[in-house]
């Protein structure tokens, strides 16, 4: 894996699982205590006690990014093992009593509970967040307009949450459906400038739809704390390699979009109603079914939409030396199936316990542990 250029960083969210019962368990605090001296600020908690998060530092190369992802997963899983637990990369829990979600405590959480109420009951969901270095906020907002039509395809590519608390939902990315119930979530609106973005956010705060800017849950947003554009549409992938590939693809899309922005192209205006339908179809079908062309409304094989997205990202991927790498991964993904397909394949062989075992074996496998310690 070789690439160089605009820096990227990744946040991965994981579920804490008892490997004997295979249930998600509210033991995040114990895992975080164990891992603190290994990952420091690159490890953190989430809003529920079922989840932990691993964060990379900014990376210029996909090789560096993959190495950090591998080390983060290995360190977090080793810390969990010391407590008789494991970490699992799945967008939703497969087994366990997760409703209502066991929430962490604190003034901000209390305000969130008062604001969002029953929405907090089903928050045990895990995503992948990709940060692409982009300090110029006007360019970031306009690049987001160009990325917006590709969000449903990113959802289909990374679909990895078919099960929800012992039940097959019939969807490939149930996490997407759960998350999009929030008042400020899903695809962002079309913005003409950073000022337009900030004015609209102020309106949302006045309307009481936000606790703070950290609860802007749109799938593309200029980061409130980092000089980055953050893309948040993906389920957490099963493997570290997949997370690295998604990040490289997102960087390619951002880089290609900036070329258009700098030519004066502020991005296509896509119907919010069609985006909603495209999100639903991508979440239901994943990569193996049909998606919606948001420009025409027509149903198109999701794999074809993925190729179109790769073509759009190609100039940016070439700039970083990642085109062959990401193209090869995408071809393998179409052949092997998305994460949801692989989870269901495991279920056919051994039921839901086998699904959890499949995920645990691939989240931080022994080869990954050895690679991280030798790096």
JOKAGI-V820059 format. One record per backbone hydrogen bond with DSSP energy under -0.5 kcal/mol. NH is the residue of the N-H (numbers start at 1). CO is the residue of the C=O. Records with the same first field share a line. If there is no record, write none. Layout:
# JOKAGI-V820059
NH = CO  CO
This chain:
# JOKAGI-V820059
4 = 320
8 = 59
9 = 131
11 = 129
12 = 54
13 = 127
14 = 52
15 = 88
16 = 50
17 = 15  86
18 = 23
19 = 17
22 = 18
24 = 95
25 = 16
27 = 25
28 = 49
31 = 27
32 = 28
33 = 29
34 = 30
35 = 31
36 = 32
38 = 35
39 = 35
40 = 35  36
42 = 39
43 = 40
44 = 53
46 = 48  51
49 = 102
51 = 48
52 = 14
53 = 44
54 = 12
55 = 42
56 = 10
59 = 8
65 = 61
66 = 62
67 = 63
68 = 64
69 = 65
70 = 66
71 = 67
72 = 68
73 = 69
74 = 70
75 = 71
76 = 72
77 = 73
78 = 74
79 = 75
80 = 76
81 = 77
82 = 78
83 = 80
84 = 81
85 = 80
86 = 17
88 = 15
90 = 88
91 = 160
93 = 124
98 = 96
101 = 121
103 = 101
104 = 47
110 = 106
111 = 107
112 = 108
113 = 109
114 = 110
115 = 111
116 = 112
117 = 112  113
119 = 116
120 = 117
121 = 118
122 = 119
123 = 120
125 = 123
126 = 91
128 = 234
129 = 11
130 = 128  231
131 = 9
132 = 229
133 = 7
134 = 227
137 = 135
140 = 136
141 = 137
142 = 138
143 = 139
144 = 140
145 = 141
146 = 142
147 = 143
148 = 144
149 = 145
150 = 147
151 = 147  148
154 = 150
155 = 151
156 = 152
157 = 153
158 = 154
159 = 155  156
161 = 172
164 = 167
165 = 93
166 = 94
167 = 164
169 = 162  167
172 = 283
173 = 283
174 = 161
177 = 173
178 = 174
179 = 175
180 = 176
181 = 178
182 = 179
185 = 182
186 = 217
197 = 193
198 = 194
199 = 195
200 = 196
201 = 197
202 = 198
203 = 199
204 = 200
205 = 201
206 = 202
207 = 203
208 = 205
209 = 204
215 = 212
216 = 213
217 = 184  215
219 = 186
221 = 230
223 = 228
228 = 226
229 = 132
230 = 221  228
231 = 130
232 = 219
233 = 219
234 = 128
236 = 126
243 = 239
244 = 240
245 = 241
246 = 242
247 = 243
248 = 244
249 = 245
250 = 246
251 = 247
252 = 248
253 = 249
254 = 250
255 = 251
256 = 252
257 = 253
258 = 254
259 = 255
260 = 256
261 = 257
262 = 258
263 = 259  260
264 = 261
265 = 260
266 = 264
270 = 268
275 = 271
276 = 272
277 = 273
278 = 274
279 = 275
280 = 276
281 = 277
282 = 278
283 = 279
284 = 280
285 = 281
286 = 282
287 = 156
288 = 285
289 = 286
291 = 300
293 = 298
294 = 292
296 = 293
297 = 293
300 = 291
302 = 289
304 = 301
305 = 301
306 = 302
307 = 303
308 = 304
309 = 305
310 = 306
311 = 307
312 = 308
313 = 309
314 = 310
316 = 313
317 = 313
318 = 314
319 = 315
320 = 316
321 = 317  318
322 = 317
323 = 317
326 = 322
327 = 323
328 = 324
329 = 325
330 = 326
331 = 327
332 = 328
333 = 329
334 = 330
335 = 331
336 = 332
337 = 333
340 = 159
342 = 338
343 = 339
344 = 340
345 = 341
346 = 342
347 = 343
348 = 344
349 = 345
350 = 346
351 = 347
354 = 350
355 = 351
356 = 352
357 = 353
358 = 354
359 = 355
360 = 356
361 = 357
362 = 358  359
363 = 359
364 = 360
368 = 365
369 = 365
370 = 366
371 = 367
372 = 368
373 = 369
374 = 370
375 = 371
